[in-house]
């Protein structure tokens, strides 16, 4: 593919810039090259919301089912990397617990107990790094509970997840994946197989094994774990950062609990935990100003689409009262819309309610700067906070 001459902004866009602070560059691309060829990506980047929706809705033209799809290279084919009937066959056995009422009835009590347990362990200290002392462990506990994965610890699951995420990110950035991701997936697969072999309780893995092969159950468990931890760890961490950086917006939420959902949606809009999703063109096609060729990588920038000023006025502003914040695309769209979006929202809502209610004068540590970072998955590497401890 040689499209660089037609897309001068894309030609000088670097992956390092998109990992560090993508939003000024995405705004330029969206305004002037909404579908742009990026040589560093060796593919197209779509930044306008309407065009992003076109790509995600049309799985026949823009598919995930391609040998280059990064997650499939680590964990094998799954609902995340298949389309059409095969996608439906892999996804359907996992859907029932993640409908809105089932999420509320099945998980609210567990999330509340786990959240309170984690806060109780922290509250006397008056200081913590909340991404790994709170958001990560909560996300791991909930996804492990949701899958019914037995015989492992949160720390072990977190170590698998870290290694798998690192491998996927390395592949996406064009590097060779380290062997740790493959090793972690082998351990996860063994735990899934042991859970299914045990056959007890109401494990989602056991019920899925009645309709899928064991390798298929394992690969789907991996992507659900991967998505469930990544999405909610990022949601909680990013939402806390957005609120604590803006005392006026935090005060609005604290004075009106009904605004908490708006704050969560607005945080998802401003900084989606997964900044991009990849597709591959199955045929030559036109998309906006670009002619896409069969086989081309087409990367949808959810981060770019979520700040489209045609949909979101003053798009860089964090506004917990924004009326259309739920139009954000952080959970993707179309057949690959996030299966556990309702669970992630519930988890984040309970987490923020409890943190803000139980840690008085919660604030960012002024000596430890926090900022989102990442090309594919975006959140602060650390979130150091202080509060008034009750000694």
Buried (B, 14 or more C-beta within 10 A) or exposed (E): EEBBEBBEBBBEBEBEBBBBEBBEBBBBBBEBBBBBBBBBBEBBBBBBBEBBBBBBEBBEBBBBBBEBBBBBBBBBBBBBBBBEEBBEBBBEBBEEBBEEEBBEEBBBEBBBEBBEEBBEEBBEEBEBBBBBBBBBBBBBBBBBBBBBBBEBEBEBBBBBBBBBBBBBBBBBBEEEBEEBBBBBBEBBBEBBBBBBEBEEEEBBBBBBBEEBEBBBBBBBBBBBBBBBBBBBBBBBBBBBBBBBBBEEBBEBBBEEEEBBBBBBBBBBBBBBBBBBBBBBBBEEBEBBEBEBEEEBBBBBBBBBBBBBEEBBEEBEEBBBEBEEBEBBBBBBBBBBEBBBBBBBBBBBBBBBBBBBEBBEEBBBBEEEEBBBEBBBBBBBEBBBBBBEBEE
